[in-house]
Amino acid sequence: MFGLLRSRRLIFRYHNGLRRVWGDPLASWARLAVDNEWPRLVQEAEAGQEPALTHVRKRLVEAFGAEPFSPETGQGLTDWELFELFSRYMDYLEGLKKKLGSGRIPLLIAALSASDDSPPKGSNGATTSGSGSTSTASASSAGEAGR
């Protein structure tokens, strides 16, 4: 297993609102899904329901070390960009699941299986937040998610 990780590092690359960073996808998942409420919170946030929207936004900021948008500086991620980052992250995890198969990383597969009740991948819920815009650079095979 460690040979695989050394030769094909499983690192998710993204922009956190200030700069490009690299993250451990399993550590990010552990920060997002700290309890069984995560799938329900995501569904409610995508429907624009409070307080779920606020809770999901807070977890995304913490899990990815994201900088929230500042109107004074113009830096940071808008809500739209933050939810797009989450969508790209979920796409990245799904790609790993397909690429590596269930025997390669059991913890990742278990995490993804537990998230099967969450909203469909690609639906990022950002339209309900009503703030900001984002460009849609596609993720690379290395898992890069950008703005």
C-alpha positions in Angstrom: 0.0 0.0 0.0 2.7 2.5 0.9 4.4 1.8 -2.5 1.3 2.9 -4.2 1.2 6.1 -2.2 4.8 6.9 -2.9 4.6 6.4 -6.6 1.1 7.9 -7.1 0.6 10.4 -4.3 -3.1 11.0 -3.5 -3.0 14.7 -2.9 -5.9 17.1 -3.7 -4.6 20.5 -5.1 -6.9 23.5 -4.9 -7.0 27.3 -4.4 -8.0 28.3 -0.9 -8.8 31.9 -1.8 -5.3 33.2 -1.3 -3.0 30.6 -2.9 -2.8 27.1 -4.4 -2.4 24.5 -1.6 -2.2 20.7 -1.4 -4.4 18.7 0.9 -4.7 15.1 2.1 -8.1 14.1 0.8 -8.8 11.8 3.8 -7.9 14.4 6.3 -10.2 16.8 4.6 -13.0 14.2 4.6 -12.4 13.6 8.4 -12.9 17.4 9.0 -16.0 17.5 6.9 -17.9 14.4 8.1 -17.2 14.7 11.8 -20.7 13.3 12.5 -23.6 11.6 10.9 -25.3 14.9 10.3 -23.1 15.8 7.3 -25.2 14.3 4.5 -28.4 15.9 5.8 -26.6 19.3 6.3 -25.4 19.3 2.7 -28.8 18.5 1.4 -30.4 21.2 3.4 -27.7 23.7 2.4 -28.2 22.9 -1.2 -31.9 23.7 -0.7 -30.8 27.1 0.8 -32.0 26.2 4.2 -30.6 27.9 7.3 -28.9 27.1 9.6 -27.6 24.2 7.5 -26.1 26.6 4.9 -24.1 28.4 7.6 -22.9 25.1 9.1 -21.8 23.7 5.8 -20.0 26.9 4.8 -18.2 26.9 8.2 -17.1 23.2 7.8 -15.9 23.8 4.2 -13.8 26.8 5.3 -12.3 24.7 8.2 -11.7 21.5 6.2 -10.0 23.3 3.3 -8.3 26.1 5.2 -10.2 28.4 2.9 -10.2 32.2 3.2 -13.7 33.6 3.1 -14.3 36.4 0.6 -13.5 39.9 1.8 -15.2 42.8 0.0 -12.5 45.1 1.3 -9.6 43.3 -0.3 -11.4 41.3 -3.0 -9.5 38.2 -1.8 -10.9 34.9 -0.6 -13.5 32.5 -1.9 -17.1 33.6 -2.5 -19.8 31.2 -1.3 -20.1 30.1 -5.0 -16.4 29.3 -5.2 -16.5 27.6 -1.8 -19.3 25.3 -2.9 -17.6 24.7 -6.2 -14.5 23.7 -4.4 -16.5 21.1 -2.5 -18.0 19.8 -5.7 -14.6 19.4 -7.3 -13.4 17.7 -4.1 -16.2 15.2 -4.3 -15.5 14.6 -8.0 -11.9 14.0 -7.1 -12.8 11.4 -4.4 -15.2 9.7 -6.9 -12.3 9.5 -9.4 -10.0 7.9 -6.8 -12.7 5.4 -5.9 -13.0 4.3 -9.5 -9.3 4.5 -10.2 -8.1 2.6 -7.2 -10.9 0.2 -6.6 -12.3 -1.0 -3.3 -9.3 -3.0 -2.2 -6.8 -0.3 -2.4 -7.9 2.3 0.1 -10.6 0.8 2.4 -11.0 3.9 4.5 -11.6 6.1 1.4 -14.2 3.7 0.0 -15.9 3.5 3.4 -16.1 7.3 3.6 -17.5 7.5 0.1 -20.0 4.8 0.7 -21.2 6.7 3.8 -21.7 9.8 1.7 -23.8 8.1 -1.0 -26.9 9.7 0.6 -25.5 13.2 0.0 -26.6 15.3 -3.0 -25.5 14.2 -6.5 -22.0 15.1 -7.4 -21.7 18.2 -9.6 -24.6 20.0 -7.8 -22.8 22.5 -5.7 -25.6 24.4 -4.1 -23.9 27.7 -4.8 -26.9 29.1 -6.7 -28.7 29.4 -3.3 -26.0 31.6 -1.8 -26.3 34.4 -4.3 -22.8 35.7 -3.9 -19.9 36.1 -6.3 -18.9 34.2 -9.4 -16.2 31.7 -10.3 -14.5 30.4 -13.4 -14.6 26.7 -14.0 -11.1 25.4 -14.6 -11.4 21.6 -14.7 -9.6 19.4 -12.2 -6.4 17.8 -13.5 -5.5 14.2 -13.0 -3.5 15.3 -10.0 -6.7 16.5 -8.4 -6.2 20.2 -9.0 -9.3 22.3 -8.4 -8.9 25.9 -9.2 -10.9 29.0 -9.5 
